[in-house]
Amino acid sequence: MFLIYGCAAPANTGFSIDCYERKRVIAFLKKEHSEALKSVGLSNKGNLVEVFISSGGSFTIMLTTPKGMSCPIEEGKGWRDIQREKPGDRI
C-alpha cells in the first residue's frame, strides 16, 4: 500500500504496522489517490485519527502520533457521507 521510508509502529498505537513522516503520507495520498483530509478526532491513547477521502470514494484512515509519525491503518473504496435528518439524531 504505502512504499515510503517506514519504521516500526510506536507501542502506543496498538498496531504492528509501518509508520511514516506525516507530511510524506499526506503528499502520497494527494498525488497517488487524490485524497484529502475529511475528518479528524483524538483517540483515548492520544493519537490523532484522520480520515482522508477522494471525490471518487477511495479512503485512508490513519493514526498520527504526538511525535508526527503517521500510521495508515486502513484503506478502501466506496466512502460516502451519511446525512442526519436532525442535529443530534443517532445513526
C-alpha positions as a Markdown table, in Angstrom:
| # | Residue | x | y | z |
|---|---|---|---|---|
| 1 | Met | 0.0 | 0.0 | 0.0 |
| 2 | Phe | 2.5 | 2.6 | 1.1 |
| 3 | Leu | 6.0 | 2.4 | -0.1 |
| 4 | Ile | 7.7 | 5.2 | 1.7 |
| 5 | Tyr | 10.5 | 5.1 | 4.2 |
| 6 | Gly | 9.0 | 3.1 | 7.1 |
| 7 | Cys | 9.7 | 2.4 | 10.7 |
| 8 | Ala | 8.1 | 0.2 | 13.4 |
| 9 | Ala | 4.8 | 1.4 | 14.8 |
| 10 | Pro | 5.2 | 3.1 | 18.2 |
| 11 | Ala | 3.9 | 1.0 | 21.1 |
| 12 | Asn | 1.1 | 3.4 | 22.0 |
| 13 | Thr | -0.7 | 2.8 | 18.6 |
| 14 | Gly | -1.5 | -0.8 | 19.4 |
| 15 | Phe | -0.7 | -1.9 | 15.8 |
| 16 | Ser | 2.1 | -3.7 | 14.2 |
| 17 | Ile | 2.2 | -1.6 | 11.0 |
| 18 | Asp | 4.6 | 0.8 | 9.2 |
| 19 | Cys | 4.6 | 4.4 | 10.1 |
| 20 | Tyr | 5.9 | 7.4 | 8.1 |
| 21 | Glu | 6.6 | 11.1 | 8.5 |
| 22 | Arg | 3.1 | 12.7 | 8.3 |
| 23 | Lys | 3.9 | 15.2 | 5.5 |
| 24 | Arg | 5.1 | 12.3 | 3.3 |
| 25 | Val | 1.9 | 10.3 | 3.8 |
| 26 | Ile | -0.3 | 13.4 | 3.0 |
| 27 | Ala | 1.7 | 14.1 | -0.1 |
| 28 | Phe | 1.4 | 10.5 | -1.2 |
| 29 | Leu | -2.3 | 10.3 | -0.6 |
| 30 | Lys | -2.8 | 13.6 | -2.6 |
| 31 | Lys | -0.6 | 12.6 | -5.5 |
| 32 | Glu | -1.4 | 8.9 | -5.9 |
| 33 | His | -5.1 | 8.8 | -4.7 |
| 34 | Ser | -6.3 | 12.4 | -4.8 |
| 35 | Glu | -7.3 | 12.1 | -1.2 |
| 36 | Ala | -7.6 | 15.0 | 1.2 |
| 37 | Leu | -8.3 | 15.2 | 4.9 |
| 38 | Lys | -12.0 | 15.0 | 5.6 |
| 39 | Ser | -12.4 | 14.2 | 9.4 |
| 40 | Val | -10.2 | 14.1 | 12.4 |
| 41 | Gly | -10.5 | 13.1 | 16.1 |
| 42 | Leu | -8.3 | 12.4 | 19.1 |
| 43 | Ser | -8.1 | 8.8 | 20.4 |
| 44 | Asn | -8.1 | 7.9 | 24.0 |
| 45 | Lys | -4.4 | 6.9 | 23.6 |
| 46 | Gly | -3.5 | 10.4 | 22.5 |
| 47 | Asn | -3.2 | 9.7 | 18.7 |
| 48 | Leu | -4.9 | 11.8 | 16.0 |
| 49 | Val | -7.3 | 9.6 | 14.0 |
| 50 | Glu | -7.6 | 11.1 | 10.5 |
| 51 | Val | -9.8 | 10.1 | 7.5 |
| 52 | Phe | -8.7 | 11.1 | 4.0 |
| 53 | Ile | -11.1 | 10.7 | 1.1 |
| 54 | Ser | -11.2 | 11.4 | -2.6 |
| 55 | Ser | -14.1 | 12.6 | -4.7 |
| 56 | Gly | -14.3 | 9.1 | -6.2 |
| 57 | Gly | -14.8 | 7.5 | -2.8 |
| 58 | Ser | -11.4 | 6.0 | -2.0 |
| 59 | Phe | -10.3 | 6.5 | 1.6 |
| 60 | Thr | -7.5 | 6.0 | 4.0 |
| 61 | Ile | -7.7 | 6.0 | 7.8 |
| 62 | Met | -4.6 | 6.7 | 9.7 |
| 63 | Leu | -3.3 | 7.4 | 13.2 |
| 64 | Thr | -0.8 | 10.1 | 13.8 |
| 65 | Thr | 1.3 | 10.0 | 16.9 |
| 66 | Pro | 2.1 | 13.1 | 19.0 |
| 67 | Lys | 5.6 | 12.9 | 17.5 |
| 68 | Gly | 4.2 | 13.4 | 14.0 |
| 69 | Met | 4.6 | 9.8 | 12.7 |
| 70 | Ser | 1.6 | 8.6 | 10.7 |
| 71 | Cys | 0.4 | 5.0 | 10.6 |
| 72 | Pro | -2.1 | 4.2 | 7.8 |
| 73 | Ile | -4.3 | 1.5 | 9.3 |
| 74 | Glu | -7.0 | 1.0 | 6.7 |
| 75 | Glu | -7.8 | 1.9 | 3.1 |
| 76 | Gly | -10.7 | 1.2 | 0.8 |
| 77 | Lys | -13.3 | 2.3 | -1.7 |
| 78 | Gly | -16.9 | 3.4 | -1.6 |
| 79 | Trp | -16.7 | 6.0 | 1.2 |
| 80 | Arg | -19.8 | 8.1 | 1.5 |
| 81 | Asp | -21.0 | 10.7 | 4.0 |
| 82 | Ile | -24.3 | 10.0 | 5.7 |
| 83 | Gln | -26.6 | 12.9 | 6.3 |
| 84 | Arg | -28.6 | 13.0 | 9.6 |
| 85 | Glu | -32.2 | 14.2 | 9.4 |
| 86 | Lys | -31.8 | 16.4 | 12.5 |
| 87 | Pro | -28.9 | 17.5 | 14.7 |
| 88 | Gly | -28.5 | 15.0 | 17.5 |
| 89 | Asp | -30.1 | 12.1 | 15.6 |
| 90 | Arg | -28.3 | 8.8 | 16.1 |
| 91 | Ile | -27.1 | 6.7 | 13.2 |
